[in-house]
Amino acid sequence: MTEAEFLPMSDGPIRRIGVLSMHTSPLDQPGAGDSGGLNVYVRELAASMADKGTECDIYVRRTNPDVPEMVELETGVNVIQIEAGPYGLEKADLPAVVDIWTQGVAAYLGRRPVDAFHAHYWLSAVAGHHLKHEFDLPLAVTFHTLGRIKSIAGDSEPEGRIRAEELVIGCADAVFASGSVEADQLTSLYGIPRNRIEILTPGVDSKIFNPNALSSARTAIGLGDYPVLLFVGRIQALKGLDVAIGALALSNSREARLVVVGGLSGDEGPKTYKDLKQRIKNNGLDDRVIFVEPQTHQALSTYYRAADVCLVPSRSESFGLVALEAAACGTAVVASNVGGLRDNVTDGVTGILVNERDPGRFAAAVDQLLDDPEMRSEMGRQGALRASLNSWDLGAANAIEVFSRLTSKELVFCG
């Protein structure tokens, strides 16, 4: 690090944002462990903000002793490792080290100031709440998932998480929502005033995710001339791979294959995978479900282009970046009619929203698209057009404008 990197911030435009991402790092491979769309969001938004002159220091928890303390992701974007607890901690154990991590971030900020904080996920939001008070700086939060929404969807969430979200929401200067559905959830379930909710729609990199020939994509990844259903995501109950497998089993197409791109997630990952493999065996699908390890973004685009239909059967999604990336590649989407997927997928235009996470209903939607190539193609075309309107460049411009407003007005404080 150079001496210039530790100079105090000057008055004027937003020069540097402290991005808090305690539980996962943009250096990690999306689709494995706890890495997913959040990683992509943090990395792409920070890079686009840096392109516009606002640097981003991304604070993460060190999970590998071999990674340097500071990694320059690209010009203006640095990932900073903060020691907090054993390297191999599971996500469920991280609340116990939030305070230690927060202290480590605070010590670093003493040498490398920022103008505002952007916290991602509830653990980082708890840290951001403390740092806001310590440094008297604005705090914006993107929750990505909400404890109450996950509980409603059937996941067991600790009451401590929900109380923490309520506390942070009561003091945050802004909460970023991915669309109108999440904004409504924040208002109805957490009581946040609408004037503190800012819409920040995730983007897609059109240089990577764009339509191209299906045949060449299949050749590139070794798929044959048969209908291809695609599932992209971590192998965990929340993402609904069991529904995708059930849809394949019930589909009228006996030739279709399901390609699963993603890795195990969390301490329940191995059991979930074992249960899914048994389900595959019971349905006689051993030769029709293809598991692929997590892919880089560049490689992932080829899988989207190679698919006839992309399945997103999640229990809940604040946005569902997979659906947007698939659409950008010209692939029709069949998704659960939940959360941000309602904003993301235009039912009957860019894909089909399924009202219940029932394999039979998903199978019927899949068959409708497989039986009608013209409909499938038109949905892919409309999806690509719609996805082109969602850029990280636009998201970065919106975020910078929000942070500029926050730094010029009185901060919200706990009542």
Beta strands, then each sheet from edge to edge (+ up, - down):
strand 1: 16-20
strand 2: 55-61
strand 3: 70-74
strand 4: 77-82
strand 5: 116-120
strand 6: 139-142
strand 7: 174-177
strand 8: 197-199
strand 9: 228-232
strand 10: 257-261
strand 11: 289-292
strand 12: 309-312
strand 13: 332-336
strand 14: 351-354
sheet 1: 3+ 4- 2- 1- 5- 6- 7- 8-
sheet 2: 11+ 10+ 9+ 12+ 13+ 14+
end
